[in-house]
Structures are given as C-alpha cells and as structure tokens.
Amino acid sequence: MQLVDIEVAVINTFIHYDTNHLESLDSGAMYSYNYKDELIAELKRKIEKLKKDYPTGLYAKESLCMFCFPGANAFSFYAKSTDKYVMRYVIAEDEDQYWVQPCSNNPVLDGADDMPF
C-alpha cells in the first residue's frame, strides 16, 4: 500500500464522515501502534463527535509537519460552514509502520512567524 492511498482514505473518511474509506487499508500493517480494525474504531468514535459538532461537514487543506514528523504530510480540517479550524492529522510512514495521528500543535494567525504550521 502506498502512503498516498492512506492519505486519501483518511481525508475521505473525515470529509465524508464515513469510515468505509478505510476498508482498503492493509490489514497486516500497523497504524500508530494500532491494527487496521483499531484505527477504524478510533476514527469512528472521532467522526461521531465531529458529526455532532460540525453537522455541515469538514474540508481539508494539505501542509507539512514541521515538528514531530518533519517533512511528513499533514492535513488540517476546517468546518465547511464557518471555515473554523477543527483539527490536524499527520500521516507518515517509517520503516515498520504508518502514522495516522492527530497533531497537537495549534495554528498561528496569518502574518505571524508561520510556526507551527
């Protein structure tokens, strides 16, 4: 499985509020110390909360991680109805697993020093 396939599956999961997009993930791979089914269960719980908090949905913007996984792709999600920042996920791979995890860094206002993202 290619990293880009995981990125597409995770992005589609969040913007469509549907974990069926994750069914294509490799069952034998590890995802942030989780097996596929554990990752799906975790994101399913997250989506249930997102549906309540942002019923009109989310959209994604791509960026790069500058801290925990330097150079890895990160995706920020915003509320469709308000353009409000909601969350950010880093999706990366190393030699023995994929990383699909929320980023705990907060964005800074435009015009600041562009850190953390």
KOLZA-540612 format. One record per atom (N, C-alpha, C): x, y, z; atom name; residue in one letter. Coordinates in steps of 0.02 Angstrom, whole numbers. Atoms other than C-alpha are relative to their C-alpha. Layout:
// residues N
       xx       yy       zz   at   aa
        X        Y        Z   CA    A
...
// end
This chain:
// residues 117
       xx       yy       zz   at   aa
       42      -59        0    N    M
        0        0        0   CA    M
       44       62        0    C    M
      -37      -62        5    N    Q
       63      172      -44   CA    Q
      -26       50       52    C    Q
       19      -50      -50    N    L
       63      315       81   CA    L
      -56       45      -27    C    L
       51      -43       29    N    V
      -42      420      -38   CA    V
      -69      -33        5    C    V
       64       35       -6    N    D
     -179      286      -32   CA    D
      -28        8       71    C    D
       21       -9      -70    N    I
     -184      301      158   CA    I
      -24       72       11    C    I
       19      -70       -6    N    E
     -190      491      147   CA    E
      -70       11      -29    C    E
       65       -8       32    N    V
     -337      485       26   CA    V
      -55      -32       41    C    V
       50       35      -41    N    A
     -429      358      134   CA    A
      -17       39       63    C    A
       12      -37      -62    N    V
     -407      460      293   CA    V
      -36       66      -14    C    V
       32      -63       17    N    I
     -453      625      211   CA    I
      -74      -12      -17    C    I
       69       15       19    N    N
     -609      549      133   CA    N
      -42      -22       59    C    N
       35       20      -61    N    T
     -655      471      299   CA    T
      -25       61       38    C    T
       19      -59      -38    N    F
     -657      641      382   CA    F
      -46       47      -38    C    F
       43      -48       35    N    I
     -735      745      244   CA    I
      -68      -30      -18    C    I
       64       32       14    N    H
     -872      617      210   CA    H
      -31      -32       62    C    H
       24       31      -62    N    Y
     -892      559      391   CA    Y
      -17      -74      -12    C    Y
       14       69       19    N    D
     -877      380      330   CA    D
       64      -42        3    C    D
      -60       42       -8    N    T
     -750      250      389   CA    T
        5      -55      -52    C    T
       -5       50       53    N    N
     -789      136      241   CA    N
       59       14      -46    C    N
      -59      -18       41    N    H
     -648      229      151   CA    H
       63      -34       27    C    H
      -58       32      -30    N    L
     -527      142      271   CA    L
        3      -75      -12    C    L
        2       73       12    N    E
     -578      -34      218   CA    E
       56      -22      -47    C    E
      -53       18       48    N    S
     -444      -29       81   CA    S
       69       -4       32    C    S
      -65        2      -34    N    L
     -304      -14      210   CA    L
       24      -72        9    C    L
      -31       65       -9    N    D
     -184     -159      229   CA    D
      -12      -26       71    C    D
       16       28      -65    N    S
     -242     -272      371   CA    S
       62      -21       39    C    S
      -61       22      -34    N    G
      -64     -328      410   CA    G
       45       56       23    C    G
      -42      -57      -17    N    A
        7     -154      432   CA    A
      -20       28       68    C    A
       13      -35      -62    N    M
       20      -53      592   CA    M
      -10       74      -15    C    M
       17      -70        9    N    Y
      -55      121      604   CA    Y
        3       34       68    C    Y
      -10      -33      -65    N    S
       13      222      751   CA    S
      -12      -50       56    C    S
        4       54      -50    N    Y
       31       62      853   CA    Y
      -67      -36        2    C    Y
       65       33        4    N    N
     -144        6      803   CA    N
       -4      -44      -61    C    N
       17       40       59    N    Y
     -205     -130      689   CA    Y
      -55       37      -37    C    Y
       50      -32       42    N    K
     -323      -81      549   CA    K
      -67        8       36    C    K
       65       -2      -34    N    D
     -480     -125      648   CA    D
       -1       49       58    C    D
       -5      -47      -56    N    E
     -420      -25      798   CA    E
        0       73      -25    C    E
       -1      -67       30    N    L
     -384      127      688   CA    L
      -70       19      -22    C    L
       68      -14       24    N    I
     -557      114      609   CA    I
      -45       16       60    C    I
       41      -11      -59    N    A
     -639      102      781   CA    A
       15       69       31    C    A
      -21      -64      -28    N    E
     -540      253      843   CA    E
      -28       58      -41    C    E
       24      -54       43    N    L
     -585      360      692   CA    L
      -77        2       -2    C    L
       74        2       -3    N    K
     -767      303      700   CA    K
      -25       40       61    C    K
       18      -39      -60    N    R
     -777      374      878   CA    R
       10       75      -12    C    R
      -15      -71       15    N    K
     -697      536      819   CA    K
      -53       29      -47    C    K
       50      -23       48    N    I
     -819      550      674   CA    I
      -68       12       33    C    I
       63      -10      -34    N    E
     -970      529      787   CA    E
       -2       67       36    C    E
       -5      -65      -33    N    K
     -912      679      888   CA    K
       -1       57      -51    C    K
       -2      -52       51    N    L
     -873      779      731   CA    L
      -68       13      -31    C    L
       67       -7       29    N    K
    -1046      746      660   CA    K
      -45       44       44    C    K
       39      -40      -46    N    K
    -1123      823      816   CA    K
       24       73        1    C    K
      -28      -67       -6    N    D
    -1005      972      824   CA    D
        1       39      -65    C    D
       -5      -32       66    N    Y
     -994     1007      637   CA    Y
      -45      -36      -50    C    Y
       48       38       41    N    P
    -1152      940      554   CA    P
        4       15      -75    C    P
       -4      -16       72    N    T
    -1118     1029      388   CA    T
       63      -29      -32    C    T
      -58       34       27    N    G
     -953      936      369   CA    G
       65       40        5    C    G
      -68      -27       -2    N    L
     -768      972      351   CA    L
       30        2      -70    C    L
      -42        3       59    N    Y
     -645     1012      213   CA    Y
       73       -1       23    C    Y
      -70       10      -19    N    A
     -458      979      211   CA    A
       47       45      -40    C    A
      -56      -37       33    N    K
     -301     1079      171   CA    K
       64      -38       17    C    K
      -63       36      -10    N    E
     -132      996      149   CA    E
       55       48       23    C    E
      -59      -37      -21    N    S
       26     1056      235   CA    S
       55      -50       18    C    S
      -55       44      -21    N    L
      189      985      303   CA    L
        9        5       75    C    L
      -17        0      -72    N    C
      233      934      480   CA    C
       70       30        7    C    C
      -65      -32      -12    N    M
      374     1041      546   CA    M
       32      -20       66    C    M
      -25       16      -66    N    F
      397      961      716   CA    F
        9      -75       11    C    F
       -6       70      -20    N    C
      360      781      765   CA    C
       22      -46      -57    C    C
      -17       39       59    N    F
      374      709      589   CA    F
       22       48      -56    C    F
      -21      -51       48    N    P
      475      840      492   CA    P
       -4      -24      -72    C    P
        7       14       71    N    G
      428      842      309   CA    G
      -58      -47      -17    C    G
       57       44       13    N    A
      281      722      329   CA    A
      -61       41      -18    C    A
       62      -35       18    N    N
      113      768      256   CA    N
      -45        6       61    C    N
       49      -13      -52    N    A
      -12      844      374   CA    A
      -61       30      -34    C    A
       62      -24       29    N    F
     -193      884      339   CA    F
      -41       35       54    C    F
       41      -39      -46    N    S
     -290     1022      426   CA    S
      -72       -4      -24    C    S
       71        4       16    N    F
     -478     1006      433   CA    F
      -36       60       29    C    F
       37      -61      -17    N    Y
     -596     1155      438   CA    Y
      -74      -13       -8    C    Y
       72        4        5    N    A
     -783     1172      464   CA    A
      -23       33      -65    C    A
       25      -28       63    N    K
     -872     1198      298   CA    K
      -42       63       11    C    K
       46      -55      -10    N    S
     -999     1317      372   CA    S
       33       64       26    C    S
      -30      -59      -31    N    T
     -879     1434      464   CA    T
       74       11      -19    C    T
      -72       -1       15    N    D
     -703     1399      395   CA    D
       43       -2       64    C    D
      -37        5      -64    N    K
     -653     1372      578   CA    K
       44      -62        0    C    K
      -46       56       -8    N    Y
     -501     1263      609   CA    Y
      -28      -49       51    C    Y
       28       52      -44    N    V
     -556     1097      686   CA    V
       55      -45       27    C    V
      -52       47      -21    N    M
     -407      979      690   CA    M
       51       -9      -56    C    M
      -53       14       48    N    R
     -250      922      603   CA    R
       25      -71       12    C    R
      -26       68       -4    N    Y
     -189      746      565   CA    Y
       65       -5      -40    C    Y
      -63       15       34    N    V
      -13      691      519   CA    V
       -5      -71      -26    C    V
        0       66       31    N    I
        3      545      400   CA    I
       70      -11      -29    C    I
      -70       11       19    N    A
      177      474      379   CA    A
       15      -75        3    C    A
      -21       70       -6    N    E
      272      311      365   CA    E
       73       -2       19    C    E
      -70       14      -13    N    D
      432      244      435   CA    D
       10      -74      -17    C    D
      -17       67       24    N    E
      515       76      413   CA    E
      -47      -56       22    C    E
       41       56      -23    N    D
      393      -28      515   CA    D
      -74       16       11    C    D
       71      -15       -8    N    Q
      227       65      522   CA    Q
      -18       67      -32    C    Q
       27      -64       23    N    Y
      116      206      462   CA    Y
      -21       40       61    C    Y
       23      -44      -54    N    W
       75      355      571   CA    W
      -62       36      -25    C    W
       62      -35       13    N    V
     -103      418      568   CA    V
      -22       26       68    C    V
       14      -25      -67    N    Q
     -123      532      717   CA    Q
      -14       74        0    C    Q
       14      -72       -6    N    P
     -191      698      772   CA    P
       63       39       19    C    P
      -55      -46      -17    N    C
      -69      843      783   CA    C
      -24       45       56    C    C
       20      -41      -58    N    S
      -73      934      948   CA    S
       23       72       -5    C    S
      -21      -69        9    N    N
        9     1093      882   CA    N
      -58       41      -26    C    N
       54      -44       22    N    N
     -107     1240      854   CA    N
       26       48      -54    C    N
      -21      -48       52    N    P
     -103     1352      700   CA    P
        8       70       30    C    P
       -9      -70      -21    N    V
      -46     1532      717   CA    V
      -37       44      -49    C    V
       36      -47       43    N    L
     -133     1684      644   CA    L
       43       17      -61    C    L
      -36      -23       60    N    D
      -88     1739      468   CA    D
       42       61       17    C    D
      -44      -56      -12    N    G
       56     1860      467   CA    G
       47       -9       58    C    G
      -46       14      -55    N    A
      141     1783      617   CA    A
       63      -32      -30    C    A
      -64       28       24    N    D
      305     1688      603   CA    D
       -7      -67      -36    C    D
       14       62       38    N    D
      224     1541      509   CA    D
       14      -63       40    C    D
      -11       59      -41    N    M
      254     1423      655   CA    M
      -61      -10       42    C    M
      -28       64       20    N    P
      199     1291      692   CA    P
      -21      -24      -69    C    P
       17       20       69    N    F
      106     1271      526   CA    F
      -45       51      -31    C    F
// end
